[in-house]
Amino acid sequence: MPPDFARITRTLDERWARSQRMYALGYEEERHRVRVAWIPASADDETWFDLYQMAVAVEQDIALV
């Protein structure tokens, strides 16, 4: 029987869990900055969003390789 998720989360060191969350947030913020850097400043809102989604898809495709 797999361990109960709630029981596992109760046994985690809260400082460790917080540091993992902070790392994940920082990593995602950095990925966002990189994705945005690929988009020209002249792009309108709809094009910007499409290009951002494309950048996310390309990043995921690269990660799969």
C-alpha positions as CSV (number, residue, x, y, z in Angstrom):
1,M,0.0,0.0,0.0
2,P,1.5,3.4,-1.0
3,P,2.2,5.8,1.9
4,D,-0.4,8.4,2.8
5,F,0.5,11.8,1.2
6,A,-0.8,13.7,4.3
7,R,1.4,11.6,6.6
8,I,4.5,12.2,4.4
9,T,3.9,15.9,4.3
10,R,3.6,16.0,8.1
11,T,7.0,14.4,8.6
12,L,8.8,16.8,6.3
13,D,11.1,19.3,7.8
14,E,9.2,22.5,7.2
15,R,12.4,24.5,6.5
16,W,13.5,22.0,3.9
17,A,10.0,22.1,2.2
18,R,10.1,25.9,2.3
19,S,13.6,26.0,0.7
20,Q,12.4,23.6,-2.0
21,R,9.4,25.8,-2.8
22,M,11.6,28.9,-2.9
23,Y,14.0,27.2,-5.3
24,A,11.2,26.1,-7.5
25,L,9.7,29.6,-7.6
26,G,13.1,31.1,-8.4
27,Y,13.7,28.6,-11.1
28,E,10.4,29.3,-12.7
29,E,10.9,33.1,-12.5
30,E,14.3,32.6,-14.3
31,R,12.6,30.4,-17.0
32,H,10.0,33.2,-17.5
33,R,12.7,35.8,-17.9
34,V,14.5,33.6,-20.5
35,R,11.2,33.0,-22.4
36,V,10.3,36.7,-22.4
37,A,13.8,37.6,-23.7
38,W,13.0,35.7,-26.9
39,I,10.0,37.8,-27.7
40,P,10.5,41.1,-29.6
41,A,9.3,44.2,-27.7
42,S,7.3,45.3,-30.7
43,A,4.9,42.3,-30.5
44,D,1.3,43.1,-29.8
45,D,-0.5,41.3,-26.9
46,E,-1.9,38.4,-28.9
47,T,1.4,37.8,-30.7
48,W,3.3,38.1,-27.5
49,F,1.1,35.4,-25.9
50,D,1.4,33.1,-28.9
51,L,5.2,33.5,-28.9
52,Y,5.4,32.9,-25.2
53,Q,3.4,29.7,-25.5
54,M,5.7,28.7,-28.4
55,A,8.7,29.3,-26.2
56,V,7.3,27.1,-23.5
57,A,6.6,24.3,-26.0
58,V,10.1,24.6,-27.4
59,E,11.6,24.5,-24.0
60,Q,9.5,21.3,-23.1
61,D,10.5,19.7,-26.4
62,I,14.2,20.4,-25.7
63,A,13.8,18.9,-22.2
64,L,12.4,15.7,-23.7
65,V,15.4,15.2,-26.0
